[in-house]
Amino acid sequence: MVKLFAQTSSYLYREFTPTDVSYWRGSRPELERHVVQAVAGGNGDKEQLEGIIEFCRGLGEWAVEGLDDLLLGGTEEMIVERGSDWCTDVARITCQVAGLPARIVSLFNTGQAYSGHSIIEVYHAGSWGAADPVNGILYRLPNGAPDTTLELMNDHSLIQLAWKDERNFYADPGQFAGAAISNYFVSDSPNYDFAVSGVNDYNRAVLEMSGRGWPGGLRWLHGEDRE
């Protein structure tokens, strides 16, 4: 994970992530089946990407409601099978299987407690472009070209162009106060730990408070502000 800011932007957008996809077609047939379904009828990278983003957004419709049943992690196939609206999981439903270079972007609202979010950047139309698979948002410049995370951080008006409704609270300038980029290659799956876990006590406290609407206001619960 490399922090995105002025001193690193040239490296991150020119060298950090290869734009040649190393995925070997046929190595993940179940995942390919889902991707083929998602991009069906799409002509070109743009329409195929839109199909994948919409497919990922739809996974949240299957998500469980109770914290006791909530599972995190696993392979991409497992994430799709159970349905998920957990952003760090959904960000791995990779566009690489469709031949589109992709990487994970971690966003941080540095002014609020527990306000991290994971989106992706996908290389298409000759540029990296940000997308939010959980919320079904594909960020674009006014001319329709891909919109990088860096551009969104520097020009907050571009974030509002992608705003769909008030529920997309992650499409907010504050959420782009900080960002870091990570490479994740589906072709390297034998090297990853895909352990599945439930919600730990730390996350449970945060999620339960969120479910109650944060009475008394959003605040740190575990003393992180005193570290």
C-alpha positions in Angstrom: 0.0 0.0 0.0 1.5 3.3 -1.1 0.1 6.7 0.0 -1.2 8.8 -2.8 -0.1 12.4 -2.7 1.9 14.8 -4.9 5.3 13.2 -4.2 4.1 9.7 -5.2 1.6 10.4 -7.9 4.0 10.1 -10.8 5.2 6.7 -9.7 1.7 5.4 -8.9 0.3 6.4 -12.2 3.2 5.5 -14.4 5.1 2.6 -12.9 3.5 1.0 -9.8 0.9 -1.2 -11.5 1.5 -3.0 -14.8 -1.2 -2.4 -17.5 -0.7 -5.9 -19.0 -3.0 -8.4 -17.3 -1.3 -11.5 -16.2 -4.4 -13.5 -15.6 -4.5 -16.9 -17.3 -7.9 -17.5 -18.9 -9.4 -20.8 -17.7 -7.7 -20.8 -14.3 -10.7 -19.5 -12.4 -13.7 -20.8 -14.4 -16.4 -20.0 -11.8 -15.2 -16.5 -11.5 -15.0 -16.2 -15.2 -18.6 -17.3 -15.5 -19.7 -14.5 -13.2 -17.7 -11.9 -15.2 -19.0 -13.1 -18.5 -22.5 -12.7 -17.2 -21.7 -9.2 -15.9 -20.2 -8.0 -19.2 -22.8 -9.6 -21.5 -23.7 -7.3 -24.3 -21.1 -4.8 -23.4 -19.2 -3.3 -26.4 -15.7 -2.1 -25.4 -13.9 -1.6 -22.1 -16.2 1.1 -20.9 -19.5 -0.8 -21.2 -17.9 -4.0 -19.8 -16.6 -2.1 -16.8 -20.0 -0.6 -16.3 -21.4 -4.1 -16.3 -18.9 -5.4 -13.7 -19.5 -2.4 -11.4 -23.3 -2.9 -11.6 -22.8 -6.6 -10.9 -20.7 -5.8 -7.8 -23.3 -3.3 -6.6 -25.9 -6.0 -6.8 -24.1 -8.3 -4.5 -25.1 -6.1 -1.5 -28.7 -7.1 -2.2 -27.9 -10.6 -1.0 -26.0 -9.5 2.1 -27.0 -10.8 5.5 -28.5 -8.4 8.0 -27.4 -9.9 11.3 -23.8 -9.4 12.5 -23.7 -13.0 13.8 -24.1 -14.3 10.3 -21.7 -11.8 8.6 -18.6 -13.4 7.0 -15.6 -11.6 5.7 -12.8 -12.7 3.4 -12.5 -15.8 1.3 -11.9 -16.2 -2.4 -13.7 -14.0 -4.9 -15.9 -17.0 -5.8 -16.9 -17.3 -2.1 -17.6 -13.6 -1.9 -19.9 -13.7 -4.9 -21.6 -16.9 -3.7 -22.6 -15.5 -0.3 -23.2 -11.9 -1.5 -21.4 -9.0 0.2 -21.6 -5.3 0.7 -18.2 -5.2 2.6 -16.1 -2.9 0.5 -12.8 -4.6 1.1 -14.3 -7.9 -0.2 -16.1 -6.5 -3.2 -13.1 -4.5 -4.3 -11.4 -7.8 -5.1 -14.1 -9.0 -7.6 -11.5 -8.1 -10.1 -11.9 -6.6 -13.5 -8.6 -8.4 -14.4 -10.6 -11.6 -15.3 -12.2 -9.5 -18.1 -8.8 -8.3 -19.2 -8.9 -4.9 -17.5 -6.0 -3.9 -15.3 -7.3 -3.0 -11.8 -6.0 -2.2 -8.3 -7.4 -1.4 -4.9 -7.6 2.1 -3.5 -8.1 2.7 0.2 -9.8 6.0 1.1 -9.6 7.7 4.5 -11.8 10.5 5.8 -9.2 11.9 8.2 -11.7 14.1 9.9 -14.1 11.4 11.0 -13.9 8.3 13.1 -14.2 4.9 11.3 -14.7 6.4 7.9 -12.4 4.3 5.7 -13.6 2.9 2.4 -12.2 0.7 -0.4 -12.8 1.4 -4.1 -10.8 0.5 -7.2 -9.0 2.0 -10.1 -9.3 0.4 -13.5 -7.1 1.1 -16.5 -9.2 1.8 -19.6 -9.3 4.3 -22.4 -5.6 4.9 -21.8 -5.9 6.1 -18.2 -6.5 4.9 -14.7 -10.1 5.6 -13.6 -11.7 5.4 -10.1 -14.8 3.3 -9.5 -16.8 2.3 -6.4 -18.1 -1.3 -6.9 -20.1 -1.3 -3.7 -22.1 1.8 -4.6 -22.1 1.3 -8.4 -20.2 4.5 -9.1 -17.9 4.9 -12.1 -16.1 8.2 -11.8 -15.7 10.2 -15.0 -14.5 13.6 -16.0 -17.1 15.9 -17.6 -15.9 14.8 -21.1 -16.5 11.2 -20.2 -12.8 10.2 -19.7 -11.7 8.1 -16.7 -11.3 10.1 -13.5 -8.3 9.2 -11.3 -8.5 9.2 -7.5 -5.9 12.0 -7.5 -8.1 14.2 -9.6 -11.0 13.5 -7.2 -8.8 14.4 -4.2 -7.8 17.7 -5.9 -11.1 18.7 -7.4 -14.1 17.9 -5.2 -16.6 19.1 -7.8 -15.8 15.9 -9.7 -17.0 13.8 -6.8 -20.4 15.4 -6.9 -20.7 14.7 -10.6 -21.0 11.0 -9.7 -23.4 11.5 -6.8 -26.5 9.3 -7.3 -28.5 9.7 -4.1 -28.1 10.6 -0.5 -27.4 7.0 0.5 -24.0 7.1 -1.3 -22.4 8.9 1.6 -19.0 7.6 0.5 -19.2 9.8 -2.6 -18.3 12.8 -0.4 -15.3 15.1 -0.6 -14.3 14.2 3.0 -13.9 10.6 2.1 -11.2 11.5 -0.3 -9.1 13.4 2.2 -6.5 10.6 2.1 -5.8 7.6 -0.2 -3.4 4.8 -0.7 -3.1 2.3 -3.6 -2.4 -1.4 -3.4 -1.7 -3.9 -6.2 -3.8 -7.1 -6.0 -3.3 -9.6 -8.8 -5.9 -12.4 -9.1 -3.2 -14.5 -10.9 -1.2 -14.6 -7.7 -4.0 -16.2 -5.7 -1.9 -19.2 -4.6 0.2 -16.7 -2.6 -2.7 -15.1 -0.7 -4.4 -16.2 2.6 -8.2 -16.4 1.8 -9.2 -17.3 5.4 -12.9 -16.5 6.2 -13.7 -14.9 9.5 -16.7 -13.5 11.3 -17.0 -10.0 12.9 -14.5 -9.5 15.7 -15.3 -7.5 18.9 -13.6 -4.4 17.5 -15.7 -4.2 14.4 -18.8 -5.4 16.2 -18.8 -2.4 18.5 -18.4 0.0 15.6 -21.1 -1.7 13.5 -23.6 -1.9 16.3 -23.1 1.8 17.1 -23.5 2.6 13.4 -26.8 0.6 13.4 -28.0 2.8 16.2 -27.2 5.9 14.3 -24.3 7.1 16.4 -26.3 8.7 19.3 -24.2 11.5 20.6 -22.3 11.9 17.3 -19.6 10.0 15.4 -16.6 9.4 17.7 -13.8 7.0 18.4 -14.9 4.0 20.5 -11.6 2.2 21.2 -9.3 5.1 22.2 -7.6 5.4 18.9 -7.6 9.2 19.2 -5.5 8.9 22.3 -2.8 6.7 20.7 
